Amino acid sequence: MLKLTNTLTGAAEPFTPADGATVRMYACGPTVHNFAHIGNFRTFVFEDILRRHLKSKWNLLHVMNITDIDDKIIRNAAEKGVDIREYTAPFTAAFFEDSALLRIEKPDVITAATDYIPEMIQLVERLLANGHAYREGNSVYFRIASFPTYGRLSRLDRRELKVGARIDSDEYEKEQPNDFVLWKGPKDDTEKRWDAPFGTGRPGWHLECSAMAMKHLGETLDIHCGAVDLIFPHHENEIAQSEGVTSKPFARFWLHAEHLLVDNAKMSKSKGNFYTLRDLIEKGYSPLAVRYLLLSTQYRKQLNFTAASMQAAQASLDRIKEFLFRLRTARLSAGETPEARDILSKAQSEFEAGLDDDINTAQALAAVFDLVRACNTALNDNALREEDRGAILDWFSEVDRRLAIIPAEEVETKDEEVEGLIAQRNAARRNRDFAASDKLRQELLDRGVLIEDTREGTKWRRK
Ligand SMILES: [Zn+2]
């Protein structure tokens, strides 16, 4: 049974989709005014692991937005004198390139805020009609005094609320629980704007997510997730706007991924500890090692990113690869052993139990390494059989479907093309045609295949 810690209650609660069949999940996507940093990707990797785990149990409809309208985007696009689509397009493309390198699966529906303006206008009209919103100057604001549970998600004390005070910016601090802007009138002639019955302008950031989430997932989502720094004001405001319209709970479960620290400090450009995935690849780290590091700590704990933890992540991945190479190429006799089956079933159940326990990825990885240790011992003792190998490699394929840290070729036992080249090379060697055999070895190397001649024959692995 899957348990997830719900920020609404602070408790780990059993989770099943409301309709018993399909999980309706919304994740706040990137704001595309810059390259996403590795702290952002910690959240997206968590959501990817959650996604894969949910899909192992139910159908999933996972929606993620692209925030392509917000204060910074409007300001930066205006400074460059380009349209906001033109300004955001390269950052959106970079986000998906980085996500692919990190093996983050694409959500089922990806929504750009600029495509949902009519839905946003409709929400504002309904909030104006039922008294949750009011016009002031050429903008429209949400009246937090009209929503008695405002602050429940972020545990704001009602007394802190500044009734009647207003705030226009998309992002603000906890000390400012004011009426927030739903629709902003343009500040000058150049600002991007859309026509609406209540005046020309553009949506506030919070409104965008409510409109896109409810359009695709209905009025009550099963899961809404994001990073902890979105709890206030973003998610608090999403709840107020959505429930202000529907009078139904907006999301049953709220999940929040904790911060990533770099060398125990908050990442910031001024401190020089700010990294994008591109920066880390330039330093020579592999994207899979970055993914491994990002998922190696359970999502609700702070993760401290250091050069040493990066190297440890790479070493852990290498250990798995070494083990798979050894297992794949070992000479085993036919049959199976009850001991190996026990090792495997224990690892499988601990792996699932870890993920079921609030996506405890650290426990799931521990189960993988327990198996690696036990199987290495069994290999030393000649205690593994051919069928055990098949079952263990099959499970590693499943581990990869869930964690995406072991490339498929590590698990494959056969690659006809590679084996064909190795056979040709061995024939050349037998004929003492060393020029040909060296050429074939180089050809294999160019394909990323390393070969090793052993007493048991030629073994190969990928770099
Ligand atoms: Zn959002």
Boltz pocket constraint, residues with backbone or C-beta under 6 A from the ligand:
constraints:
  - pocket:
      binder: B
      contacts: [[A, 27], [A, 28], [A, 29], [A, 205], [A, 206], [A, 209], [A, 234]]
      max_distance: 6.0
